[in-house]
Amino acid sequence: MTVVSDPPSVTVVLDGEIDIATAPAIRRFLMAAISGGNVHLVVDMSGVTFIGAAGIGVLVAAAKRARHGGGSLSLLAPSPQVLLLLDVFHLDAILPAAQHSLDPFVAPRKYLRDSARSR
């Protein structure tokens, strides 16, 4: 996990699997990123290879917490499988997604991708 902060925007870059084993640590990480309130949290999902129900639950909980604090949460570059899950569970309004950082929901900011990750 990588965090890039350019208040009021924060980008969290996730990669690997988001499942029952990794969800608690990711939840703590996301909640810490939005703890100051009035934060627009962008979760870069481009490196996520799998997401289970526990992962979806973490994202929904973080989105609710962000909104409660006057901010928001959106997903950047989720896989087609993640988009399908959001559609099937009607979560696309709670977890808005974009494929590129220049799409409307993302505020201009410095963007850092973990250089150690290779495709």
N, C-alpha and C positions, 0 to 999 in steps of 0.2 A: 504494500500500500504506500502511496505517495500522496502528500498534500501540498498544494500550491495555494497560497493565500494572497489575494489582492482585494482587501476589503472594499465593499461588502461581499465580494465573491470569494468562494473557496472551491477549489477543484480537488476531488479525491480520485486518484487513479487506482482502480482495482484490477487485479488479474488473477487467473487461476479459477478455482472452484469456489462458489458461495453455496455452502451446504450446511447441514446441521453441525458439522465439526468446526467450520470457520465462521459461522454466523455470529456467535457471541463476541468474538474479537472485532469483527467488522462493525457490529452494532455499537460497541464502545467507541470505536474510532470515529464513526459518523456522528454520534451524539456529542463527542468532544469537539468536533469540527463546527457544530452549530450551537454550542453551548452559550455563546455570547449573544444570541438572538439577532434578529434582523439580518440574517445571512442568506445569501443565495448560494446554495450548495449544488455544485455540478458533480455528478458521479460518472466518471469516465469508465464505461463498461467495455471498451474495445478489446481488452485483454481477458475478459471473463469467458471461460470455456464451458462453464456449467453453472446454472442457478436452480436451486431447489426451492421448495415451499418456505423453508426457514429463511432463505435469502430474500425472497419476495417479501416476507413478513418484516424483515429488517429494513428494507427500503421503504415500505409503507409507514412503519413506525417513525423512521427518520423524517419522512416527508411531513407527517402530521406534526412532529415536534418542531420542525422548521417553520411551518405555517403558524403554529401557535405562538412562536417567537417573533412573528412579523416577517419571516423570510420565506424561502421556497426551496424545493429540491427538484432537480431535473436530471435526466439520464442522457449521457452523451455516447453515441455510437454503440447502442446495444445490438446484440446479434439478432438475426431474424427469429430465432427461437424465443428470445426474451420478448421481442415485440409481439409474437404470437401469444405468449402467456399473458401479457398485459391486456391484449385484446380479448382473449377468452374470459379472463376474470374481470373485465371492465375496469381495469386499473389505469388505463391510459390518461384519464383526467387527473388522477392522483399523482401519477408518475409520468409527466410529459417527457417525450424523448425527441432527440434530434440526432442526425447522423454526422453533422459537422459543427465545429465550434462557432462558426459564423452564423448559424441559424438563430432566429430571433430571441429565444429564451436565454441565450448566453450573453452576459454583459462583457464588454471588452476587457481583457485582462491578459497578463502574462500567462503563457501556457507551457507547462513543462511535462514532458513525457519521460518516464523512467528510461534512461539511456541504456541501462543494463538489459532491458527486455528486447529481445530480437524476434523478428517474425520469420 
